[in-house]
Amino acid sequence: MAINPKCDKCKKELKEFGGILLSPPNEKSEVKKFHLCVGCYKEIEKDSF
């Protein structure tokens, strides 16, 4: 069974991996991980820097 990951921002299937976004830790030191496609990563990177 193949895994078909999707971008957590745009919900499209990932053809290639763009990046991983980690949330700040919560009060239990838990961190959420989000997978991003190349386009969404570039968009977030552009807006962040």
All heavy atoms as TSV, in Angstrom:
chain	resi	resn	atom	element	x	y	z
A	1	MET	N	N	0.842	-1.182	0.000
A	1	MET	CA	C	0.000	0.000	0.000
A	1	MET	C	C	0.886	1.242	0.000
A	1	MET	O	O	1.724	1.418	0.873
A	1	MET	CB	C	-0.893	-0.033	1.242
A	1	MET	CG	C	-1.759	1.169	1.396
A	1	MET	SD	S	-2.782	0.941	2.873
A	1	MET	CE	C	-3.891	2.266	2.646
A	2	ALA	N	N	0.714	2.095	-0.982
A	2	ALA	CA	C	1.523	3.306	-1.099
A	2	ALA	C	C	0.948	4.415	-0.221
A	2	ALA	O	O	-0.266	4.513	-0.032
A	2	ALA	CB	C	1.566	3.764	-2.541
A	3	ILE	N	N	1.833	5.244	0.287
A	3	ILE	CA	C	1.421	6.404	1.068
A	3	ILE	C	C	1.372	7.602	0.132
A	3	ILE	O	O	2.324	7.854	-0.608
A	3	ILE	CB	C	2.398	6.668	2.231
A	3	ILE	CG1	C	2.375	5.490	3.197
A	3	ILE	CG2	C	2.048	7.966	2.949
A	3	ILE	CD1	C	3.425	5.573	4.285
A	4	ASN	N	N	0.258	8.337	0.137
A	4	ASN	CA	C	0.102	9.521	-0.699
A	4	ASN	C	C	-0.086	10.741	0.188
A	4	ASN	O	O	-1.210	11.159	0.443
A	4	ASN	CB	C	-1.109	9.361	-1.634
A	4	ASN	CG	C	-0.949	8.200	-2.583
A	4	ASN	OD1	O	0.134	7.962	-3.094
A	4	ASN	ND2	N	-2.013	7.466	-2.812
A	5	PRO	N	N	1.028	11.326	0.674
A	5	PRO	CA	C	0.889	12.465	1.589
A	5	PRO	C	C	0.322	13.687	0.872
A	5	PRO	O	O	0.501	13.872	-0.326
A	5	PRO	CB	C	2.321	12.709	2.060
A	5	PRO	CG	C	3.185	12.165	0.980
A	5	PRO	CD	C	2.419	11.015	0.389
A	6	LYS	N	N	-0.381	14.520	1.635
A	6	LYS	CA	C	-0.964	15.750	1.102
A	6	LYS	C	C	-0.389	16.945	1.859
A	6	LYS	O	O	-0.035	16.839	3.031
A	6	LYS	CB	C	-2.477	15.729	1.262
A	6	LYS	CG	C	-3.163	14.693	0.409
A	6	LYS	CD	C	-4.679	14.813	0.525
A	6	LYS	CE	C	-5.502	13.947	-0.349
A	6	LYS	NZ	N	-5.079	12.790	-0.940
A	7	CYS	N	N	-0.323	18.077	1.173
A	7	CYS	CA	C	0.110	19.320	1.801
A	7	CYS	C	C	-0.927	19.707	2.852
A	7	CYS	O	O	-2.128	19.710	2.574
A	7	CYS	CB	C	0.235	20.412	0.730
A	7	CYS	SG	S	0.634	22.048	1.397
A	8	ASP	N	N	-0.478	20.027	4.051
A	8	ASP	CA	C	-1.400	20.395	5.123
A	8	ASP	C	C	-1.984	21.799	4.931
A	8	ASP	O	O	-2.959	22.151	5.594
A	8	ASP	CB	C	-0.705	20.312	6.486
A	8	ASP	CG	C	-0.483	18.876	6.913
A	8	ASP	OD1	O	-1.427	18.080	6.838
A	8	ASP	OD2	O	0.651	18.542	7.319
A	9	LYS	N	N	-1.426	22.577	4.012
A	9	LYS	CA	C	-1.954	23.926	3.767
A	9	LYS	C	C	-2.956	23.923	2.620
A	9	LYS	O	O	-4.096	24.328	2.793
A	9	LYS	CB	C	-0.816	24.896	3.471
A	9	LYS	CG	C	-1.257	26.348	3.353
A	9	LYS	CD	C	-0.051	27.260	3.282
A	9	LYS	CE	C	-0.350	28.724	3.351
A	9	LYS	NZ	N	-1.416	29.227	2.570
A	10	CYS	N	N	-2.571	23.445	1.427
A	10	CYS	CA	C	-3.455	23.490	0.250
A	10	CYS	C	C	-4.195	22.178	0.007
A	10	CYS	O	O	-5.081	22.115	-0.832
A	10	CYS	CB	C	-2.678	23.899	-0.993
A	10	CYS	SG	S	-1.516	22.639	-1.598
A	11	LYS	N	N	-3.809	21.123	0.707
A	11	LYS	CA	C	-4.448	19.796	0.640
A	11	LYS	C	C	-4.196	19.035	-0.658
A	11	LYS	O	O	-4.795	17.998	-0.882
A	11	LYS	CB	C	-5.965	19.889	0.883
A	11	LYS	CG	C	-6.358	20.606	2.147
A	11	LYS	CD	C	-5.792	19.944	3.369
A	11	LYS	CE	C	-6.281	20.649	4.633
A	11	LYS	NZ	N	-5.403	20.476	5.742
A	12	LYS	N	N	-3.290	19.517	-1.519
A	12	LYS	CA	C	-2.963	18.796	-2.745
A	12	LYS	C	C	-1.953	17.689	-2.439
A	12	LYS	O	O	-1.151	17.809	-1.503
A	12	LYS	CB	C	-2.371	19.745	-3.787
A	12	LYS	CG	C	-3.364	20.779	-4.282
A	12	LYS	CD	C	-2.716	21.695	-5.290
A	12	LYS	CE	C	-3.692	22.782	-5.728
A	12	LYS	NZ	N	-3.040	23.760	-6.603
A	13	GLU	N	N	-1.991	16.626	-3.240
A	13	GLU	CA	C	-1.038	15.535	-3.061
A	13	GLU	C	C	0.378	16.039	-3.338
A	13	GLU	O	O	0.605	16.796	-4.277
A	13	GLU	CB	C	-1.377	14.391	-4.017
A	13	GLU	CG	C	-0.502	13.168	-3.811
A	13	GLU	CD	C	-0.902	12.006	-4.695
A	13	GLU	OE1	O	-2.079	11.951	-5.124
A	13	GLU	OE2	O	-0.043	11.175	-4.962
A	14	LEU	N	N	1.321	15.625	-2.506
A	14	LEU	CA	C	2.706	16.057	-2.670
A	14	LEU	C	C	3.376	15.273	-3.790
A	14	LEU	O	O	3.473	14.053	-3.720
A	14	LEU	CB	C	3.489	15.865	-1.368
A	14	LEU	CG	C	3.038	16.682	-0.170
A	14	LEU	CD1	C	3.879	16.313	1.051
A	14	LEU	CD2	C	3.147	18.160	-0.443
A	15	LYS	N	N	3.820	15.993	-4.814
A	15	LYS	CA	C	4.600	15.384	-5.896
A	15	LYS	C	C	6.066	15.323	-5.481
A	15	LYS	O	O	6.797	14.414	-5.835
A	15	LYS	CB	C	4.467	16.203	-7.182
A	15	LYS	CG	C	3.039	16.400	-7.632
A	15	LYS	CD	C	2.454	15.132	-8.183
A	15	LYS	CE	C	1.061	15.424	-8.732
A	15	LYS	NZ	N	0.128	14.375	-8.533
A	16	GLU	N	N	6.503	16.339	-4.735
A	16	GLU	CA	C	7.835	16.382	-4.134
A	16	GLU	C	C	7.686	17.145	-2.824
A	16	GLU	O	O	6.770	17.945	-2.663
A	16	GLU	CB	C	8.851	17.056	-5.066
A	16	GLU	CG	C	8.503	18.485	-5.445
A	16	GLU	CD	C	9.532	19.103	-6.369
A	16	GLU	OE1	O	10.731	18.945	-6.108
A	16	GLU	OE2	O	9.109	19.738	-7.335
A	17	PHE	N	N	8.553	16.870	-1.893
A	17	PHE	CA	C	8.457	17.495	-0.582
A	17	PHE	C	C	9.026	18.902	-0.622
A	17	PHE	O	O	10.091	19.136	-1.179
A	17	PHE	CB	C	9.177	16.663	0.475
A	17	PHE	CG	C	8.519	15.327	0.701
A	17	PHE	CD1	C	9.044	14.179	0.154
A	17	PHE	CD2	C	7.356	15.249	1.437
A	17	PHE	CE1	C	8.429	12.958	0.348
A	17	PHE	CE2	C	6.727	14.032	1.648
A	17	PHE	CZ	C	7.272	12.880	1.096
A	18	GLY	N	N	8.298	19.858	-0.039
A	18	GLY	CA	C	8.741	21.244	0.001
A	18	GLY	C	C	9.321	21.617	1.341
A	18	GLY	O	O	10.322	22.294	1.423
A	19	GLY	N	N	8.685	21.186	2.404
A	19	GLY	CA	C	9.179	21.532	3.721
A	19	GLY	C	C	8.304	20.966	4.821
A	19	GLY	O	O	7.230	20.430	4.579
A	20	ILE	N	N	8.797	21.106	6.023
A	20	ILE	CA	C	8.067	20.689	7.215
A	20	ILE	C	C	8.007	21.896	8.138
A	20	ILE	O	O	9.013	22.572	8.368
A	20	ILE	CB	C	8.763	19.509	7.924
A	20	ILE	CG1	C	8.721	18.283	7.024
A	20	ILE	CG2	C	8.108	19.217	9.268
A	20	ILE	CD1	C	9.482	17.087	7.569
A	21	LEU	N	N	6.829	22.178	8.647
A	21	LEU	CA	C	6.614	23.281	9.574
A	21	LEU	C	C	6.310	22.696	10.943
A	21	LEU	O	O	5.441	21.826	11.068
A	21	LEU	CB	C	5.442	24.138	9.094
A	21	LEU	CG	C	4.996	25.284	9.989
A	21	LEU	CD1	C	6.089	26.350	10.077
A	21	LEU	CD2	C	3.707	25.888	9.452
A	22	LEU	N	N	7.030	23.152	11.958
A	22	LEU	CA	C	6.803	22.684	13.328
A	22	LEU	C	C	6.160	23.796	14.137
A	22	LEU	O	O	6.573	24.958	14.058
A	22	LEU	CB	C	8.119	22.274	13.988
A	22	LEU	CG	C	8.878	21.133	13.311
A	22	LEU	CD1	C	10.225	20.924	13.993
A	22	LEU	CD2	C	8.072	19.864	13.325
A	23	SER	N	N	5.159	23.441	14.937
A	23	SER	CA	C	4.495	24.420	15.793
A	23	SER	C	C	5.328	24.658	17.056
A	23	SER	O	O	6.191	23.841	17.402
A	23	SER	CB	C	3.119	23.900	16.192
A	23	SER	OG	O	3.242	22.851	17.135
A	24	PRO	N	N	5.028	25.744	17.752
A	24	PRO	CA	C	5.649	25.915	19.066
A	24	PRO	C	C	5.123	24.821	20.006
A	24	PRO	O	O	3.988	24.349	19.830
A	24	PRO	CB	C	5.152	27.289	19.530
A	24	PRO	CG	C	4.617	27.964	18.321
A	24	PRO	CD	C	4.200	26.882	17.373
A	25	PRO	N	N	5.900	24.424	20.978
A	25	PRO	CA	C	5.425	23.401	21.916
A	25	PRO	C	C	4.283	23.937	22.778
A	25	PRO	O	O	4.263	25.114	23.129
A	25	PRO	CB	C	6.650	23.066	22.756
A	25	PRO	CG	C	7.589	24.189	22.567
A	25	PRO	CD	C	7.271	24.837	21.271
A	26	ASN	N	N	3.347	23.046	23.113
A	26	ASN	CA	C	2.266	23.437	24.016
A	26	ASN	C	C	2.711	23.203	25.457
A	26	ASN	O	O	3.879	22.886	25.722
A	26	ASN	CB	C	0.958	22.698	23.671
A	26	ASN	CG	C	1.047	21.195	23.864
A	26	ASN	OD1	O	1.947	20.672	24.523
A	26	ASN	ND2	N	0.103	20.475	23.280
A	27	GLU	N	N	1.777	23.327	26.390
A	27	GLU	CA	C	2.130	23.187	27.811
A	27	GLU	C	C	2.605	21.789	28.181
A	27	GLU	O	O	3.238	21.592	29.212
A	27	GLU	CB	C	0.947	23.602	28.705
A	27	GLU	CG	C	-0.319	22.789	28.544
A	27	GLU	CD	C	-1.168	23.155	27.326
A	27	GLU	OE1	O	-0.978	24.210	26.717
A	27	GLU	OE2	O	-2.028	22.329	26.968
A	28	LYS	N	N	2.333	20.799	27.319
A	28	LYS	CA	C	2.800	19.428	27.543
A	28	LYS	C	C	4.064	19.128	26.735
A	28	LYS	O	O	4.456	17.976	26.605
A	28	LYS	CB	C	1.714	18.429	27.154
A	28	LYS	CG	C	0.464	18.528	27.978
A	28	LYS	CD	C	-0.574	17.533	27.485
A	28	LYS	CE	C	-1.873	17.672	28.228
A	28	LYS	NZ	N	-2.900	16.763	27.684
A	29	SER	N	N	4.658	20.157	26.157
A	29	SER	CA	C	5.848	20.045	25.305
A	29	SER	C	C	5.591	19.246	24.031
A	29	SER	O	O	6.506	18.678	23.452
A	29	SER	CB	C	7.029	19.444	26.080
A	29	SER	OG	O	7.420	20.311	27.119
A	30	GLU	N	N	4.342	19.208	23.583
A	30	GLU	CA	C	3.991	18.524	22.338
A	30	GLU	C	C	4.105	19.508	21.179
A	30	GLU	O	O	3.754	20.687	21.306
A	30	GLU	CB	C	2.564	17.988	22.401
A	30	GLU	CG	C	2.354	16.971	23.502
A	30	GLU	CD	C	0.895	16.644	23.747
A	30	GLU	OE1	O	0.038	17.524	23.539
A	30	GLU	OE2	O	0.621	15.511	24.155
A	31	VAL	N	N	4.603	19.022	20.062
A	31	VAL	CA	C	4.789	19.842	18.870
A	31	VAL	C	C	4.016	19.209	17.723
A	31	VAL	O	O	4.025	17.990	17.563
A	31	VAL	CB	C	6.296	19.934	18.517
A	31	VAL	CG1	C	6.522	20.679	17.221
A	31	VAL	CG2	C	7.063	20.582	19.656
A	32	LYS	N	N	3.330	20.034	16.922
A	32	LYS	CA	C	2.637	19.540	15.740
A	32	LYS	C	C	3.551	19.693	14.533
A	32	LYS	O	O	4.306	20.664	14.432
A	32	LYS	CB	C	1.346	20.325	15.506
A	32	LYS	CG	C	0.301	20.090	16.559
A	32	LYS	CD	C	-0.965	20.855	16.231
A	32	LYS	CE	C	-2.015	20.634	17.307
A	32	LYS	NZ	N	-3.236	21.411	17.020
A	33	LYS	N	N	3.482	18.719	13.608
A	33	LYS	CA	C	4.301	18.743	12.395
A	33	LYS	C	C	3.379	18.818	11.187
A	33	LYS	O	O	2.421	18.053	11.085
A	33	LYS	CB	C	5.166	17.483	12.326
A	33	LYS	CG	C	6.046	17.415	11.098
A	33	LYS	CD	C	6.998	16.234	11.134
A	33	LYS	CE	C	6.282	14.958	10.781
A	33	LYS	NZ	N	7.190	13.825	10.539
A	34	PHE	N	N	3.671	19.751	10.280
A	34	PHE	CA	C	2.876	19.946	9.082
A	34	PHE	C	C	3.763	19.762	7.850
A	34	PHE	O	O	4.868	20.301	7.794
A	34	PHE	CB	C	2.272	21.354	9.061
A	34	PHE	CG	C	1.399	21.645	10.245
A	34	PHE	CD1	C	1.923	22.266	11.372
A	34	PHE	CD2	C	0.066	21.288	10.249
A	34	PHE	CE1	C	1.129	22.537	12.475
A	34	PHE	CE2	C	-0.742	21.557	11.354
A	34	PHE	CZ	C	-0.204	22.178	12.462
A	35	HIS	N	N	3.275	19.010	6.866
A	35	HIS	CA	C	3.991	18.812	5.604
A	35	HIS	C	C	3.514	19.852	4.608
A	35	HIS	O	O	2.312	20.103	4.505
A	35	HIS	CB	C	3.729	17.408	5.048
A	35	HIS	CG	C	4.291	16.338	5.910
A	35	HIS	ND1	N	5.584	15.900	5.800
A	35	HIS	CD2	C	3.736	15.630	6.921
A	35	HIS	CE1	C	5.807	14.956	6.700
A	35	HIS	NE2	N	4.698	14.778	7.400
A	36	LEU	N	N	4.450	20.448	3.872
A	36	LEU	CA	C	4.117	21.488	2.899
A	36	LEU	C	C	4.638	21.133	1.517
A	36	LEU	O	O	5.732	20.583	1.381
A	36	LEU	CB	C	4.735	22.823	3.319
A	36	LEU	CG	C	4.302	23.372	4.674
A	36	LEU	CD1	C	5.157	24.575	5.044
A	36	LEU	CD2	C	2.837	23.734	4.661
A	37	CYS	N	N	3.860	21.497	0.493
A	37	CYS	CA	C	4.340	21.345	-0.879
A	37	CYS	C	C	5.327	22.480	-1.170
A	37	CYS	O	O	5.456	23.435	-0.390
A	37	CYS	CB	C	3.169	21.373	-1.874
A	37	CYS	SG	S	2.316	22.950	-1.996
A	38	VAL	N	N	6.014	22.396	-2.293
A	38	VAL	CA	C	7.014	23.398	-2.654
A	38	VAL	C	C	6.376	24.785	-2.755
A	38	VAL	O	O	6.909	25.766	-2.237
A	38	VAL	CB	C	7.709	23.014	-3.987
A	38	VAL	CG1	C	8.626	24.120	-4.462
A	38	VAL	CG2	C	8.493	21.719	-3.812
A	39	GLY	N	N	5.204	24.885	-3.392
A	39	GLY	CA	C	4.540	26.175	-3.564
A	39	GLY	C	C	4.148	26.822	-2.251
A	39	GLY	O	O	4.371	28.017	-2.042
A	40	CYS	N	N	3.551	26.056	-1.364
A	40	CYS	CA	C	3.136	26.593	-0.061
A	40	CYS	C	C	4.344	26.951	0.792
A	40	CYS	O	O	4.330	27.951	1.512
A	40	CYS	CB	C	2.223	25.608	0.663
A	40	CYS	SG	S	0.572	25.501	-0.079
A	41	TYR	N	N	5.404	26.158	0.705
A	41	TYR	CA	C	6.616	26.486	1.459
A	41	TYR	C	C	7.177	27.823	0.998
A	41	TYR	O	O	7.516	28.685	1.808
A	41	TYR	CB	C	7.677	25.391	1.315
A	41	TYR	CG	C	8.975	25.822	1.938
A	41	TYR	CD1	C	9.139	25.791	3.315
A	41	TYR	CD2	C	10.016	26.321	1.163
A	41	TYR	CE1	C	10.309	26.232	3.900
A	41	TYR	CE2	C	11.179	26.769	1.740
A	41	TYR	CZ	C	11.328	26.722	3.111
A	41	TYR	OH	O	12.483	27.188	3.693
A	42	LYS	N	N	7.261	28.021	-0.333
A	42	LYS	CA	C	7.795	29.282	-0.867
A	42	LYS	C	C	6.931	30.461	-0.444
A	42	LYS	O	O	7.434	31.539	-0.135
A	42	LYS	CB	C	7.912	29.208	-2.381
A	42	LYS	CG	C	9.040	28.319	-2.838
A	42	LYS	CD	C	9.128	28.261	-4.347
A	42	LYS	CE	C	10.272	27.347	-4.783
A	42	LYS	NZ	N	10.371	27.274	-6.238
A	43	GLU	N	N	5.617	30.275	-0.414
A	43	GLU	CA	C	4.688	31.322	0.007
A	43	GLU	C	C	4.915	31.690	1.474
A	43	GLU	O	O	4.996	32.872	1.832
A	43	GLU	CB	C	3.264	30.841	-0.198
A	43	GLU	CG	C	2.199	31.859	0.073
A	43	GLU	CD	C	0.810	31.283	-0.170
A	43	GLU	OE1	O	0.605	30.601	-1.181
A	43	GLU	OE2	O	-0.066	31.527	0.680
A	44	ILE	N	N	5.045	30.704	2.332
A	44	ILE	CA	C	5.278	30.948	3.756
A	44	ILE	C	C	6.650	31.569	3.962
A	44	ILE	O	O	6.797	32.514	4.758
A	44	ILE	CB	C	5.112	29.645	4.563
A	44	ILE	CG1	C	3.641	29.245	4.605
A	44	ILE	CG2	C	5.679	29.794	5.980
A	44	ILE	CD1	C	3.374	27.896	5.204
A	45	GLU	N	N	7.646	31.088	3.256
A	45	GLU	CA	C	8.997	31.622	3.381
A	45	GLU	C	C	9.029	33.102	2.966
A	45	GLU	O	O	9.641	33.934	3.640
A	45	GLU	CB	C	9.977	30.812	2.529
A	45	GLU	CG	C	11.412	31.279	2.651
A	45	GLU	CD	C	12.346	30.463	1.780
A	45	GLU	OE1	O	11.958	30.122	0.644
A	45	GLU	OE2	O	13.458	30.189	2.237
A	46	LYS	N	N	8.356	33.431	1.887
A	46	LYS	CA	C	8.310	34.803	1.376
A	46	LYS	C	C	7.665	35.727	2.405
A	46	LYS	O	O	8.126	36.843	2.626
A	46	LYS	CB	C	7.549	34.842	0.053
A	46	LYS	CG	C	7.419	36.226	-0.568
A	46	LYS	CD	C	6.608	36.168	-1.843
A	46	LYS	CE	C	5.164	35.944	-1.441
A	46	LYS	NZ	N	4.186	36.083	-2.493
A	47	ASP	N	N	6.582	35.277	3.031
A	47	ASP	CA	C	5.861	36.088	4.000
A	47	ASP	C	C	6.574	36.199	5.351
A	47	ASP	O	O	6.279	37.095	6.132
A	47	ASP	CB	C	4.455	35.524	4.233
A	47	ASP	CG	C	3.573	35.650	2.984
A	47	ASP	OD1	O	3.896	36.482	2.112
A	47	ASP	OD2	O	2.578	34.911	2.894
A	48	SER	N	N	7.501	35.291	5.621
A	48	SER	CA	C	8.148	35.229	6.931
A	48	SER	C	C	9.445	36.014	7.017
A	48	SER	O	O	9.881	36.359	8.105
A	48	SER	CB	C	8.435	33.779	7.309
A	48	SER	OG	O	7.226	33.066	7.403
A	49	PHE	N	N	10.089	36.259	5.895
A	49	PHE	CA	C	11.413	36.888	5.947
A	49	PHE	C	C	11.441	38.194	5.207
A	49	PHE	O	O	11.035	38.509	4.255
A	49	PHE	CB	C	12.485	35.940	5.391
A	49	PHE	CG	C	12.591	34.669	6.173
A	49	PHE	CD1	C	12.053	33.495	5.697
A	49	PHE	CD2	C	13.217	34.659	7.410
A	49	PHE	CE1	C	12.144	32.318	6.415
A	49	PHE	CE2	C	13.305	33.477	8.135
A	49	PHE	CZ	C	12.773	32.313	7.627
